[in-house]
Amino acid sequence: MHDTRIALIHNPRSRRNSAGMDEYRRAARLALGEMFLEPPSRDDLFAAVASLSDAGIDFIAIDGGDGTVSDVLTAIYRAYPLSALPAVAVLPSGNTNLIAGDVGFGHRGLPALERLLELRDSGDFRRDVRRRQPLVVRWSDPARPPVLGMFHGTAGFTWAIELAHQPAILDRYSHDTAVVMTLLSALSQLIRAKSRRAWLGGSEIRISIGAQNGEVERCFVFLATTLRRLSRGVWPFWRTAGADGGMMYLNVGANPPRLARGLVALLRGQAPAWMRASDSWRSGNAQRITLQADTDFVLDGEVLSPGPDGITHLSCGPAFDFVQAA
């Protein structure tokens, strides 16, 4: 028996945790005792993770969706020494599970609990990990603490997420179906001339990549991620020649040419030569990006405000070990 201690943070409000999980929760409480945590609020979650840091817990399982994962990573970043970050296992149980699609544990419910306990008892839980650097979002206001996430989007992406969060979609459909319904709703906006002009006309954003000072431009969609895979083969990014690591980003300008053809290509994980040569379709990778915009942005499914001056800074955070079940 090894002295590894594991904590399991369970979000009972996540879509796939909201029903039929009583046996799993009883088993988790029996096996983990006070290390099975169900914080009722974000403040309680942050306090719980701070207690885990004080106790020297070096293996944390997160049972929830992207928003829960983002909150726990943020809490770890604030509470743990950067030289002693815990390993993390992501159990996909939310309405959005983009993160789990890349670094997920591979199991949920009772099978996940059994495998987590096996890894705890073996003491070899870091044997099979995927290492990723979350995005760190900082505001210009130093009183506003940074948050961590894995997938950032703004402009048209924010509008699409707000459509997806409407009760007519969110409350009626599973995530995969909700994505389809959101796309159909978004396309319906493009059919009508007035809304089409608003959507394709984009939002005014100043985008500074690395040390460059960006100019204000109209942006249809801006995305950034430190994930290395999305579900169903979708991959709307391509690398700068000879570069590696960092955040991947996509910047689609207002009224982009060949929009339908371009979106179909990116949904298939392709970036044809005409797209790479276009000033309206730009992608690459960077260690730091600064945005200035009046519009809200989305981090792992949550809509956030950029603050009074509209300035947010994206950077690569510390590397986390995401434990795999195999």
Residue, then its C-alpha position, 0 to 999 in steps of 0.5 A: m500500500h502506498d501513501t498516495r491520497i486522492a481527492l474526487i471533486h464531483n459536480p452533481r449539477s453537471r448534466r450527466n451527474s444529475a440523475g442515476m448516480d446514487e450508487y456511485r456517490r455512495a461508493a465514492r463516499l465510502a472509499l474516499g471519505e472526506m476526500f469525496l467533495e461536492p462543493p455547493s458553490r465556486d467559493d466553496l470549491f476554491a476553499a476546498v482546493a486550498s484545503l487539499s493543498d494544505a493537506g498535500i493531496d497530489f492527485i485530484a479527479i474532477d467529475g464534471g464538464d468544462g466549466t468545472v474543470s476550468d474552476v478546479l484548474t483555477a483553484i489549483y493555480r491559486a492554491y498550490p505551489l507551481s513546483a508541486l502541482p497535483a496530477v489531474a484526472v478529468l471524468p467527462s460528465g458535463n454539458t460540454n466536454l471539449i477538455a475531456g475529448d483531449v485529456g480525459f480519463g476515459h471512464r466515468g461513474l463506478p468504472a472510473l472510481e474503481r480505476l482511480l482507486e487502483l491507480r491510488d493504491s499502485g502509487d504509479f498514477r503518473r505513469d500514463v499522462r498527457r501534459r498540457q498548459p492551460l490558458v491563463v486569462r488575465w485582466s488589466d485590473p490587478a484586483r481581478p484574479p486570473v482564471l485558467g481554461m483550455f478553450h477561448g472564443t469571442a466575437g461570433f463564437t460568443w454569439a453562438i454560445e449564447l444561443a446554445h445557452q438558451p433554455a430551448i436548446l440547453d434544457r432539451y438536448s444532450h450536448d452533441t445535439a445542442v451543438v447541431m441545434t446551435l449551428l442551425s440557429a446560427l445559420s438561420q441568422l445568416i439567412r436573414a439579411k439584417s442578422r447576416r450583416a450583423w454576424l458577418g460584420g463581426s466585432e471590433i477587436r485589437i488582436s496583438i500576437g506575441a510582442q506585436n502591436g495589433e491594429v483594430e480590426r473587425c473580427f467574425v470569429f476568434l478562437a484560442t486553445t491549448l488543447r491538441r485535439l477536438s471531437r469528431g476530427v474538428w481542428p480549425f487551426w494550423r501552425t506557423a511554419g517552424a513553430d511549435g507549442g503554445m496556444m493555437y489561434l484562429n482569427v477569421g475576419a469580418n465578411p470572410p470569403r468562401l465562408a461556407r467552404g471554409l467552415v466545412a474544411l475546418l470542421r473536417g480538420q483541413a486548411p486548404a492552400w487558399m485559406r492559408a493564403s487569405d488575409s481573412w483566415r489567419s491561424g498560428n501559435a503563440q505564447r501570449i495574445t492580448l485582446q482589446a474588445d467591448t464584447d464578452f468572451v467565452l472560456d470553457g463554456e462560460v461567458l465572461s466580461p473583458g472589463p471596463d477597458g476591454i483588455t484581456h491577456l492570454s498566456c500559456g500557464p504551467a504544465f499539468d499532468f492529466v492522468q489517463a486510465a490505461 
